[in-house]
Amino acid sequence: MTKAFPSIARRLKNIGIKLLKMGTFLITRFIENWKRYFLGDTVDVRPSPSNDIRPSLGGPVLSLGGGGPDVDDAIQWMINQVRGNSNSNNKVNVVVIRTSGNHDYNRLIYAMKGVNFVETLVVSSRQEANKSEIFEKVRNADVVFFAGGDQCQYIRNWKDTKLETAVKSVYLKGGGVGGTSAGAMIQSDCVYDACASSEKGIETRDALEDPYRDITFTYNFFNWSNLKGTIVDTHFDRRERMGRIMTFIARQIKDGVSSSVLGIAVSESTSVLVDKNGLVKVMGRGAAYFVLGNHQPEVCEPRKPLTFSNYKIWKVRSGDTFNLKNRPTSGYYLRSVKRGRIDSNPY
């Protein structure tokens, strides 16, 4: 009998170790899952108890960032528009959405004027995007901001989910929706989704040489009223994407999606701000380009270089405006693509 006691002790010890490991595993999984939904400083970033009665919102407004360093003033503009004006006493609740990354936007946005609290939600699957908890958090926000990332993942994980419905409800109640890079591209009526190409996507040279190779689009995502008939592109000047957006426009017309398409091309460190009346203001270091195709391309076929004459291009510099609902009839210049080559400098 005395020999049995060490054996029993060893077994109990092993069981204890296994239970400890299991407990540690479960705690770790709990923390990991929670971090996927909420990231931020729960001490510095918290809702105000006085926020039970919400004021009417001044939007809907949009902020489309071109990637690179964010234009902080553009995010502040969106917040102020939703509050009513820059001197309003109203405060708004902001939710940042992404599929990966951290809560680096929280402190930046929380420091802005008129922000009640900011929360980052890392929503990396359709299962998560359909969670009631996520739906409620987004639906109760006044401003939603999409971080940069991979628009293909955004569409695969978020389209036709409760998350999408919640974001639409924010817009419809007069809130603000913004984003940068891929987070801006998913706002347009037609989205270049990059799902058939590499993570970097198709660039100008390949797009002009073959308008159909590895180029796919997504439709009926957000459908914002002031972005009907548009396609947004970002990182525009740095990556020289004029030929790319020209190709995207030609495809929509050739494929019968629309007879007229307006490209909204945003440079890095630049934002296109759209107020509730469809009036655009450009803010930041660079320019935005509004590229209009309104007739059938001469040649837009698989394995053939693009030919499309007389795109109308408006270059709108920082501080200047453009009206999406009543497009200007002057101030543009013309550029054409012939056998896959732009006829002269399009910038």
C-alpha positions as YAML, in Angstrom:
chain: A
units: angstrom
residues:
- id: 1
  name: MET
  ca: [0.00, 0.00, 0.00]
- id: 2
  name: THR
  ca: [2.83, 2.42, 0.78]
- id: 3
  name: LYS
  ca: [4.17, 1.99, -2.75]
- id: 4
  name: ALA
  ca: [0.84, 3.09, -4.20]
- id: 5
  name: PHE
  ca: [0.91, 6.57, -2.64]
- id: 6
  name: PRO
  ca: [3.70, 8.00, -4.89]
- id: 7
  name: SER
  ca: [1.91, 6.66, -7.94]
- id: 8
  name: ILE
  ca: [-1.37, 8.29, -6.92]
- id: 9
  name: ALA
  ca: [0.46, 11.53, -6.12]
- id: 10
  name: ARG
  ca: [2.10, 11.54, -9.53]
- id: 11
  name: ARG
  ca: [-1.25, 10.98, -11.21]
- id: 12
  name: LEU
  ca: [-2.87, 13.79, -9.24]
- id: 13
  name: LYS
  ca: [0.05, 16.05, -10.10]
- id: 14
  name: ASN
  ca: [-0.29, 15.22, -13.81]
- id: 15
  name: ILE
  ca: [-4.04, 15.85, -13.68]
- id: 16
  name: GLY
  ca: [-3.40, 19.18, -11.98]
- id: 17
  name: ILE
  ca: [-0.89, 20.17, -14.65]
- id: 18
  name: LYS
  ca: [-3.34, 19.25, -17.41]
- id: 19
  name: LEU
  ca: [-6.14, 21.24, -15.76]
- id: 20
  name: LEU
  ca: [-3.81, 24.21, -15.37]
- id: 21
  name: LYS
  ca: [-2.81, 24.03, -19.01]
- id: 22
  name: MET
  ca: [-6.44, 23.72, -20.07]
- id: 23
  name: GLY
  ca: [-7.40, 26.70, -17.94]
- id: 24
  name: THR
  ca: [-4.54, 28.77, -19.39]
- id: 25
  name: PHE
  ca: [-5.58, 27.74, -22.90]
- id: 26
  name: LEU
  ca: [-9.21, 28.74, -22.32]
- id: 27
  name: ILE
  ca: [-8.20, 32.08, -20.80]
- id: 28
  name: THR
  ca: [-5.87, 32.75, -23.73]
- id: 29
  name: ARG
  ca: [-8.60, 31.91, -26.24]
- id: 30
  name: PHE
  ca: [-11.03, 34.18, -24.39]
- id: 31
  name: ILE
  ca: [-8.56, 37.06, -24.50]
- id: 32
  name: GLU
  ca: [-7.77, 36.44, -28.16]
- id: 33
  name: ASN
  ca: [-11.44, 36.39, -29.14]
- id: 34
  name: TRP
  ca: [-12.16, 39.51, -27.14]
- id: 35
  name: LYS
  ca: [-9.26, 41.35, -28.72]
- id: 36
  name: ARG
  ca: [-10.64, 40.51, -32.10]
- id: 37
  name: TYR
  ca: [-13.69, 42.59, -31.27]
- id: 38
  name: PHE
  ca: [-12.48, 45.40, -29.05]
- id: 39
  name: LEU
  ca: [-9.11, 47.11, -28.96]
- id: 40
  name: GLY
  ca: [-8.48, 50.28, -27.07]
- id: 41
  name: ASP
  ca: [-7.71, 51.95, -23.78]
- id: 42
  name: THR
  ca: [-10.69, 51.18, -21.56]
- id: 43
  name: VAL
  ca: [-9.54, 53.84, -19.10]
- id: 44
  name: ASP
  ca: [-8.99, 56.74, -21.48]
- id: 45
  name: VAL
  ca: [-11.60, 55.75, -24.05]
- id: 46
  name: ARG
  ca: [-15.01, 55.33, -22.48]
- id: 47
  name: PRO
  ca: [-18.58, 56.43, -23.16]
- id: 48
  name: SER
  ca: [-19.96, 59.35, -21.19]
- id: 49
  name: PRO
  ca: [-22.89, 58.64, -18.83]
- id: 50
  name: SER
  ca: [-24.58, 61.77, -20.19]
- id: 51
  name: ASN
  ca: [-24.82, 60.20, -23.63]
- id: 52
  name: ASP
  ca: [-28.24, 58.59, -23.16]
- id: 53
  name: ILE
  ca: [-30.04, 61.11, -25.38]
- id: 54
  name: ARG
  ca: [-28.47, 61.39, -28.81]
- id: 55
  name: PRO
  ca: [-28.73, 64.65, -30.76]
- id: 56
  name: SER
  ca: [-29.81, 64.64, -34.40]
- id: 57
  name: LEU
  ca: [-26.89, 64.07, -36.74]
- id: 58
  name: GLY
  ca: [-25.77, 66.46, -39.47]
- id: 59
  name: GLY
  ca: [-24.81, 64.04, -42.23]
- id: 60
  name: PRO
  ca: [-24.63, 61.75, -44.03]
- id: 61
  name: VAL
  ca: [-21.06, 62.54, -45.01]
- id: 62
  name: LEU
  ca: [-18.14, 60.56, -46.43]
- id: 63
  name: SER
  ca: [-14.38, 60.81, -46.09]
- id: 64
  name: LEU
  ca: [-12.25, 58.96, -48.67]
- id: 65
  name: GLY
  ca: [-8.55, 58.82, -47.81]
- id: 66
  name: GLY
  ca: [-5.91, 58.10, -50.43]
- id: 67
  name: GLY
  ca: [-3.64, 56.04, -48.19]
- id: 68
  name: GLY
  ca: [-0.27, 56.83, -46.68]
- id: 69
  name: PRO
  ca: [-0.26, 59.18, -43.68]
- id: 70
  name: ASP
  ca: [-3.82, 60.02, -42.65]
- id: 71
  name: VAL
  ca: [-5.21, 63.52, -43.05]
- id: 72
  name: ASP
  ca: [-6.24, 64.15, -39.45]
- id: 73
  name: ASP
  ca: [-8.14, 67.31, -40.42]
- id: 74
  name: ALA
  ca: [-10.30, 65.26, -42.79]
- id: 75
  name: ILE
  ca: [-11.38, 62.90, -40.01]
- id: 76
  name: GLN
  ca: [-12.06, 65.94, -37.81]
- id: 77
  name: TRP
  ca: [-14.13, 67.48, -40.63]
- id: 78
  name: MET
  ca: [-16.28, 64.34, -40.80]
- id: 79
  name: ILE
  ca: [-16.79, 64.38, -37.04]
- id: 80
  name: ASN
  ca: [-17.71, 68.08, -37.09]
- id: 81
  name: GLN
  ca: [-20.19, 67.61, -39.93]
- id: 82
  name: VAL
  ca: [-21.95, 64.84, -38.02]
- id: 83
  name: ARG
  ca: [-21.97, 66.94, -34.81]
- id: 84
  name: GLY
  ca: [-23.57, 69.85, -36.68]
- id: 85
  name: ASN
  ca: [-20.59, 72.21, -36.82]
- id: 86
  name: SER
  ca: [-17.13, 72.68, -35.34]
- id: 87
  name: ASN
  ca: [-18.48, 74.70, -32.39]
- id: 88
  name: SER
  ca: [-21.25, 72.28, -31.44]
- id: 89
  name: ASN
  ca: [-21.40, 70.89, -27.92]
- id: 90
  name: ASN
  ca: [-22.55, 67.55, -29.30]
- id: 91
  name: LYS
  ca: [-20.18, 64.62, -29.04]
- id: 92
  name: VAL
  ca: [-20.11, 61.57, -31.28]
- id: 93
  name: ASN
  ca: [-19.25, 57.90, -30.89]
- id: 94
  name: VAL
  ca: [-16.72, 56.53, -33.37]
- id: 95
  name: VAL
  ca: [-16.11, 52.92, -34.39]
- id: 96
  name: VAL
  ca: [-13.03, 51.89, -36.38]
- id: 97
  name: ILE
  ca: [-13.34, 48.63, -38.35]
- id: 98
  name: ARG
  ca: [-10.56, 46.44, -39.77]
- id: 99
  name: THR
  ca: [-9.78, 42.78, -40.44]
- id: 100
  name: SER
  ca: [-6.34, 42.81, -38.78]
- id: 101
  name: GLY
  ca: [-3.99, 45.12, -36.96]
- id: 102
  name: ASN
  ca: [-4.33, 47.00, -33.69]
- id: 103
  name: HIS
  ca: [-6.05, 49.96, -32.05]
- id: 104
  name: ASP
  ca: [-3.65, 52.67, -33.25]
- id: 105
  name: TYR
  ca: [-6.54, 54.89, -34.38]
- id: 106
  name: ASN
  ca: [-8.12, 55.03, -30.93]
- id: 107
  name: ARG
  ca: [-5.90, 57.63, -29.29]
- id: 108
  name: LEU
  ca: [-5.64, 59.70, -32.50]
- id: 109
  name: ILE
  ca: [-9.42, 59.99, -32.89]
- id: 110
  name: TYR
  ca: [-10.21, 60.24, -29.19]
- id: 111
  name: ALA
  ca: [-7.99, 63.34, -29.00]
- id: 112
  name: MET
  ca: [-10.12, 65.09, -31.64]
- id: 113
  name: LYS
  ca: [-12.72, 67.68, -30.74]
- id: 114
  name: GLY
  ca: [-16.25, 66.40, -30.16]
- id: 115
  name: VAL
  ca: [-15.48, 62.70, -29.67]
- id: 116
  name: ASN
  ca: [-17.29, 60.91, -26.87]
- id: 117
  name: PHE
  ca: [-15.61, 57.53, -27.32]
- id: 118
  name: VAL
  ca: [-13.84, 55.50, -29.98]
- id: 119
  name: GLU
  ca: [-13.74, 51.75, -30.34]
- id: 120
  name: THR
  ca: [-11.79, 49.53, -32.74]
- id: 121
  name: LEU
  ca: [-13.40, 46.31, -33.95]
- id: 122
  name: VAL
  ca: [-11.18, 43.72, -35.62]
- id: 123
  name: VAL
  ca: [-13.69, 41.70, -37.66]
- id: 124
  name: SER
  ca: [-11.81, 39.01, -39.54]
- id: 125
  name: SER
  ca: [-14.51, 36.54, -40.60]
- id: 126
  name: ARG
  ca: [-18.10, 36.39, -41.79]
- id: 127
  name: GLN
  ca: [-19.01, 34.65, -38.55]
- id: 128
  name: GLU
  ca: [-17.77, 37.62, -36.57]
- id: 129
  name: ALA
  ca: [-19.41, 40.08, -38.98]
- id: 130
  name: ASN
  ca: [-22.75, 38.42, -38.22]
- id: 131
  name: LYS
  ca: [-22.42, 38.57, -34.44]
- id: 132
  name: SER
  ca: [-25.17, 40.53, -32.69]
- id: 133
  name: GLU
  ca: [-22.56, 42.19, -30.49]
- id: 134
  name: ILE
  ca: [-20.75, 43.60, -33.53]
- id: 135
  name: PHE
  ca: [-24.04, 44.68, -35.11]
- id: 136
  name: GLU
  ca: [-25.09, 46.62, -32.01]
- id: 137
  name: LYS
  ca: [-21.73, 48.32, -31.54]
- id: 138
  name: VAL
  ca: [-21.66, 49.57, -35.14]
- id: 139
  name: ARG
  ca: [-25.34, 50.47, -35.30]
- id: 140
  name: ASN
  ca: [-24.99, 52.66, -32.21]
- id: 141
  name: ALA
  ca: [-22.02, 54.57, -33.64]
- id: 142
  name: ASP
  ca: [-22.30, 58.02, -35.20]
- id: 143
  name: VAL
  ca: [-19.13, 57.73, -37.28]
- id: 144
  name: VAL
  ca: [-17.60, 54.59, -38.83]
- id: 145
  name: PHE
  ca: [-14.04, 54.56, -40.16]
- id: 146
  name: PHE
  ca: [-12.50, 51.71, -42.18]
- id: 147
  name: ALA
  ca: [-8.74, 51.28, -41.79]
- id: 148
  name: GLY
  ca: [-6.59, 50.44, -44.77]
- id: 149
  name: GLY
  ca: [-5.93, 46.84, -45.68]
- id: 150
  name: ASP
  ca: [-7.10, 44.39, -48.35]
- id: 151
  name: GLN
  ca: [-10.40, 45.23, -50.04]
- id: 152
  name: CYS
  ca: [-10.83, 41.60, -51.15]
- id: 153
  name: GLN
  ca: [-10.79, 40.46, -47.53]
- id: 154
  name: TYR
  ca: [-13.16, 43.27, -46.58]
- id: 155
  name: ILE
  ca: [-15.67, 42.19, -49.21]
- id: 156
  name: ARG
  ca: [-15.36, 38.47, -48.50]
- id: 157
  name: ASN
  ca: [-15.73, 38.97, -44.76]
- id: 158
  name: TRP
  ca: [-18.27, 41.80, -44.57]
- id: 159
  name: LYS
  ca: [-20.51, 41.92, -47.67]
- id: 160
  name: ASP
  ca: [-24.09, 40.71, -47.06]
- id: 161
  name: THR
  ca: [-23.59, 40.49, -43.29]
- id: 162
  name: LYS
  ca: [-25.09, 42.18, -40.25]
- id: 163
  name: LEU
  ca: [-22.01, 44.40, -40.16]
- id: 164
  name: GLU
  ca: [-22.84, 45.81, -43.60]
- id: 165
  name: THR
  ca: [-26.43, 46.45, -42.50]
- id: 166
  name: ALA
  ca: [-25.22, 48.27, -39.39]
- id: 167
  name: VAL
  ca: [-22.86, 50.53, -41.36]
- id: 168
  name: LYS
  ca: [-25.68, 51.43, -43.74]
- id: 169
  name: SER
  ca: [-27.87, 52.37, -40.78]
- id: 170
  name: VAL
  ca: [-25.22, 54.82, -39.57]
- id: 171
  name: TYR
  ca: [-25.20, 56.53, -42.97]
- id: 172
  name: LEU
  ca: [-29.01, 56.62, -43.20]
- id: 173
  name: LYS
  ca: [-29.41, 58.26, -39.79]
- id: 174
  name: GLY
  ca: [-27.09, 61.10, -40.83]
- id: 175
  name: GLY
  ca: [-23.78, 59.77, -39.58]
- id: 176
  name: GLY
  ca: [-20.37, 59.68, -41.18]
- id: 177
  name: VAL
  ca: [-18.57, 56.87, -42.99]
- id: 178
  name: GLY
  ca: [-14.90, 57.17, -43.81]
- id: 179
  name: GLY
  ca: [-11.93, 55.08, -44.72]
- id: 180
  name: THR
  ca: [-8.45, 55.13, -46.16]
- id: 181
  name: SER
  ca: [-6.83, 53.11, -48.95]
- id: 182
  name: ALA
  ca: [-8.85, 49.86, -49.24]
- id: 183
  name: GLY
  ca: [-11.23, 51.31, -46.65]
- id: 184
  name: ALA
  ca: [-12.02, 54.13, -49.09]
- id: 185
  name: MET
  ca: [-12.18, 51.95, -52.20]
- id: 186
  name: ILE
  ca: [-15.00, 49.81, -50.81]
- id: 187
  name: GLN
  ca: [-17.22, 52.90, -50.53]
- id: 188
  name: SER
  ca: [-17.72, 53.35, -54.29]
- id: 189
  name: ASP
  ca: [-20.61, 52.06, -56.37]
- id: 190
  name: CYS
  ca: [-18.29, 49.75, -58.28]
- id: 191
  name: VAL
  ca: [-15.39, 48.29, -56.29]
- id: 192
  name: TYR
  ca: [-12.18, 46.98, -57.81]
- id: 193
  name: ASP
  ca: [-11.91, 44.06, -55.41]
- id: 194
  name: ALA
  ca: [-8.41, 42.71, -56.27]
- id: 195
  name: CYS
  ca: [-9.68, 39.18, -55.56]
- id: 196
  name: ALA
  ca: [-8.24, 37.74, -58.78]
- id: 197
  name: SER
  ca: [-4.77, 39.22, -58.41]
- id: 198
  name: SER
  ca: [-1.96, 39.44, -55.90]
- id: 199
  name: GLU
  ca: [-2.23, 41.43, -52.68]
- id: 200
  name: LYS
  ca: [-0.77, 44.46, -54.46]
- id: 201
  name: GLY
  ca: [-3.36, 44.23, -57.22]
- id: 202
  name: ILE
  ca: [-3.12, 45.09, -60.89]
- id: 203
  name: GLU
  ca: [-1.20, 48.24, -61.79]
- id: 204
  name: THR
  ca: [-1.39, 50.57, -64.80]
- id: 205
  name: ARG
  ca: [0.83, 48.80, -67.31]
- id: 206
  name: ASP
  ca: [-0.83, 45.39, -67.02]
- id: 207
  name: ALA
  ca: [-4.33, 46.87, -66.88]
- id: 208
  name: LEU
  ca: [-3.86, 48.82, -70.11]
- id: 209
  name: GLU
  ca: [-2.31, 45.84, -71.88]
- id: 210
  name: ASP
  ca: [-5.24, 43.53, -71.03]
- id: 211
  name: PRO
  ca: [-8.36, 45.08, -69.42]
- id: 212
  name: TYR
  ca: [-9.69, 41.65, -68.41]
- id: 213
  name: ARG
  ca: [-6.73, 39.75, -67.05]
- id: 214
  name: ASP
  ca: [-7.08, 39.28, -63.26]
- id: 215
  name: ILE
  ca: [-9.37, 42.30, -62.95]
- id: 216
  name: THR
  ca: [-12.64, 41.71, -61.11]
- id: 217
  name: PHE
  ca: [-15.24, 43.96, -59.52]
- id: 218
  name: THR
  ca: [-17.82, 43.83, -56.75]
- id: 219
  name: TYR
  ca: [-21.18, 45.61, -56.87]
- id: 220
  name: ASN
  ca: [-24.02, 46.36, -54.44]
- id: 221
  name: PHE
  ca: [-21.93, 46.71, -51.32]
- id: 222
  name: PHE
  ca: [-22.75, 50.03, -49.66]
- id: 223
  name: ASN
  ca: [-24.50, 51.95, -52.49]
- id: 224
  name: TRP
  ca: [-24.11, 55.45, -51.05]
- id: 225
  name: SER
  ca: [-26.48, 57.89, -52.74]
- id: 226
  name: ASN
  ca: [-23.80, 60.48, -53.52]
- id: 227
  name: LEU
  ca: [-21.42, 57.90, -55.02]
- id: 228
  name: LYS
  ca: [-23.72, 56.40, -57.66]
- id: 229
  name: GLY
  ca: [-21.86, 55.55, -60.86]
- id: 230
  name: THR
  ca: [-18.41, 55.92, -59.28]
- id: 231
  name: ILE
  ca: [-15.29, 53.86, -58.76]
- id: 232
  name: VAL
  ca: [-12.71, 54.94, -56.18]
- id: 233
  name: ASP
  ca: [-8.96, 54.37, -56.43]
- id: 234
  name: THR
  ca: [-6.24, 55.35, -53.95]
- id: 235
  name: HIS
  ca: [-2.42, 55.69, -53.64]
- id: 236
  name: PHE
  ca: [-2.96, 57.42, -56.94]
- id: 237
  name: ASP
  ca: [-0.06, 59.72, -57.67]
- id: 238
  name: ARG
  ca: [2.65, 57.69, -55.92]
- id: 239
  name: ARG
  ca: [1.78, 54.51, -57.82]
- id: 240
  name: GLU
  ca: [0.82, 56.27, -61.08]
- id: 241
  name: ARG
  ca: [-2.59, 54.63, -61.35]
- id: 242
  name: MET
  ca: [-4.25, 56.81, -63.99]
- id: 243
  name: GLY
  ca: [-4.13, 54.06, -66.63]
- id: 244
  name: ARG
  ca: [-5.52, 51.62, -64.10]
- id: 245
  name: ILE
  ca: [-8.62, 53.68, -63.31]
- id: 246
  name: MET
  ca: [-9.08, 54.40, -67.01]
- id: 247
  name: THR
  ca: [-9.22, 50.65, -67.57]
- id: 248
  name: PHE
  ca: [-11.68, 50.15, -64.71]
- id: 249
  name: ILE
  ca: [-13.97, 52.80, -66.22]
- id: 250
  name: ALA
  ca: [-13.78, 51.29, -69.69]
- id: 251
  name: ARG
  ca: [-14.70, 47.87, -68.29]
- id: 252
  name: GLN
  ca: [-17.88, 49.14, -66.65]
- id: 253
  name: ILE
  ca: [-19.06, 50.68, -69.91]
- id: 254
  name: LYS
  ca: [-18.02, 47.75, -72.09]
- id: 255
  name: ASP
  ca: [-19.60, 45.21, -69.74]
- id: 256
  name: GLY
  ca: [-22.88, 47.12, -69.74]
- id: 257
  name: VAL
  ca: [-22.79, 48.05, -66.07]
- id: 258
  name: SER
  ca: [-23.22, 51.75, -66.84]
- id: 259
  name: SER
  ca: [-23.06, 54.06, -69.84]
- id: 260
  name: SER
  ca: [-21.16, 56.67, -67.82]
- id: 261
  name: VAL
  ca: [-18.67, 56.15, -64.98]
- id: 262
  name: LEU
  ca: [-16.82, 58.67, -62.83]
- id: 263
  name: GLY
  ca: [-13.51, 57.63, -61.34]
- id: 264
  name: ILE
  ca: [-12.55, 59.28, -58.04]
- id: 265
  name: ALA
  ca: [-8.78, 58.99, -57.72]
- id: 266
  name: VAL
  ca: [-7.21, 60.11, -54.44]
- id: 267
  name: SER
  ca: [-3.52, 60.78, -53.91]
- id: 268
  name: GLU
  ca: [-1.67, 59.67, -50.79]
- id: 269
  name: SER
  ca: [-1.91, 61.96, -47.75]
- id: 270
  name: THR
  ca: [-5.05, 63.39, -49.34]
- id: 271
  name: SER
  ca: [-8.77, 63.00, -48.64]
- id: 272
  name: VAL
  ca: [-11.93, 63.55, -50.67]
- id: 273
  name: LEU
  ca: [-14.72, 64.78, -48.40]
- id: 274
  name: VAL
  ca: [-18.34, 64.46, -49.55]
- id: 275
  name: ASP
  ca: [-21.04, 66.40, -47.73]
- id: 276
  name: LYS
  ca: [-24.72, 65.46, -47.60]
- id: 277
  name: ASN
  ca: [-25.46, 67.49, -50.74]
- id: 278
  name: GLY
  ca: [-22.78, 65.77, -52.84]
- id: 279
  name: LEU
  ca: [-20.34, 68.67, -52.70]
- id: 280
  name: VAL
  ca: [-16.72, 67.50, -52.56]
- id: 281
  name: LYS
  ca: [-13.84, 69.23, -50.84]
- id: 282
  name: VAL
  ca: [-10.27, 68.00, -51.28]
- id: 283
  name: MET
  ca: [-8.02, 68.19, -48.22]
- id: 284
  name: GLY
  ca: [-4.40, 67.22, -47.62]
- id: 285
  name: ARG
  ca: [-1.04, 67.38, -49.36]
- id: 286
  name: GLY
  ca: [-1.98, 66.19, -52.85]
- id: 287
  name: ALA
  ca: [-4.73, 66.38, -55.44]
- id: 288
  name: ALA
  ca: [-7.72, 64.28, -56.39]
- id: 289
  name: TYR
  ca: [-8.63, 63.41, -59.97]
- id: 290
  name: PHE
  ca: [-12.16, 62.98, -61.26]
- id: 291
  name: VAL
  ca: [-12.03, 60.92, -64.44]
- id: 292
  name: LEU
  ca: [-15.14, 60.59, -66.59]
- id: 293
  name: GLY
  ca: [-15.79, 58.02, -69.30]
- id: 294
  name: ASN
  ca: [-19.15, 58.51, -71.01]
- id: 295
  name: HIS
  ca: [-19.02, 56.58, -74.29]
- id: 296
  name: GLN
  ca: [-18.16, 53.11, -75.54]
- id: 297
  name: PRO
  ca: [-14.45, 52.28, -75.71]
- id: 298
  name: GLU
  ca: [-13.11, 51.65, -79.20]
- id: 299
  name: VAL
  ca: [-11.29, 48.48, -78.07]
- id: 300
  name: CYS
  ca: [-11.86, 46.81, -74.70]
- id: 301
  name: GLU
  ca: [-11.44, 43.06, -75.04]
- id: 302
  name: PRO
  ca: [-9.53, 40.24, -73.34]
- id: 303
  name: ARG
  ca: [-5.87, 39.93, -74.40]
- id: 304
  name: LYS
  ca: [-5.99, 43.19, -76.37]
- id: 305
  name: PRO
  ca: [-4.57, 46.59, -75.33]
- id: 306
  name: LEU
  ca: [-7.18, 49.18, -74.41]
- id: 307
  name: THR
  ca: [-8.18, 51.97, -76.79]
- id: 308
  name: PHE
  ca: [-10.52, 54.61, -75.39]
- id: 309
  name: SER
  ca: [-10.59, 58.21, -76.56]
- id: 310
  name: ASN
  ca: [-11.30, 61.45, -74.71]
- id: 311
  name: TYR
  ca: [-11.59, 60.79, -71.03]
- id: 312
  name: LYS
  ca: [-12.52, 64.01, -69.25]
- id: 313
  name: ILE
  ca: [-10.24, 64.67, -66.27]
- id: 314
  name: TRP
  ca: [-10.68, 67.29, -63.56]
- id: 315
  name: LYS
  ca: [-7.64, 67.77, -61.32]
- id: 316
  name: VAL
  ca: [-8.87, 69.15, -58.00]
- id: 317
  name: ARG
  ca: [-6.19, 70.44, -55.68]
- id: 318
  name: SER
  ca: [-6.30, 70.65, -51.92]
- id: 319
  name: GLY
  ca: [-8.81, 73.27, -50.78]
- id: 320
  name: ASP
  ca: [-10.81, 73.18, -54.04]
- id: 321
  name: THR
  ca: [-14.23, 71.63, -54.62]
- id: 322
  name: PHE
  ca: [-16.12, 69.43, -57.07]
- id: 323
  name: ASN
  ca: [-19.87, 68.84, -57.28]
- id: 324
  name: LEU
  ca: [-20.85, 65.20, -57.71]
- id: 325
  name: LYS
  ca: [-24.54, 65.94, -58.29]
- id: 326
  name: ASN
  ca: [-24.02, 68.83, -60.69]
- id: 327
  name: ARG
  ca: [-20.75, 68.03, -62.41]
- id: 328
  name: PRO
  ca: [-18.94, 70.99, -63.92]
- id: 329
  name: THR
  ca: [-19.16, 71.40, -67.68]
- id: 330
  name: SER
  ca: [-15.72, 73.00, -67.95]
- id: 331
  name: GLY
  ca: [-12.34, 72.95, -66.26]
- id: 332
  name: TYR
  ca: [-11.41, 69.48, -67.49]
- id: 333
  name: TYR
  ca: [-8.73, 68.28, -69.91]
- id: 334
  name: LEU
  ca: [-8.92, 65.34, -72.33]
- id: 335
  name: ARG
  ca: [-6.70, 62.29, -72.45]
- id: 336
  name: SER
  ca: [-6.96, 59.20, -74.64]
- id: 337
  name: VAL
  ca: [-5.61, 55.66, -74.51]
- id: 338
  name: LYS
  ca: [-4.44, 54.20, -77.84]
- id: 339
  name: ARG
  ca: [-3.31, 50.58, -78.00]
- id: 340
  name: GLY
  ca: [-2.56, 50.50, -74.31]
- id: 341
  name: ARG
  ca: [-0.71, 53.82, -74.10]
- id: 342
  name: ILE
  ca: [-1.93, 57.16, -72.73]
- id: 343
  name: ASP
  ca: [-1.38, 59.82, -75.39]
- id: 344
  name: SER
  ca: [0.23, 62.40, -73.04]
- id: 345
  name: ASN
  ca: [0.91, 63.10, -69.37]
- id: 346
  name: PRO
  ca: [-2.46, 62.56, -67.65]
- id: 347
  name: TYR
  ca: [-1.49, 64.27, -64.40]
...
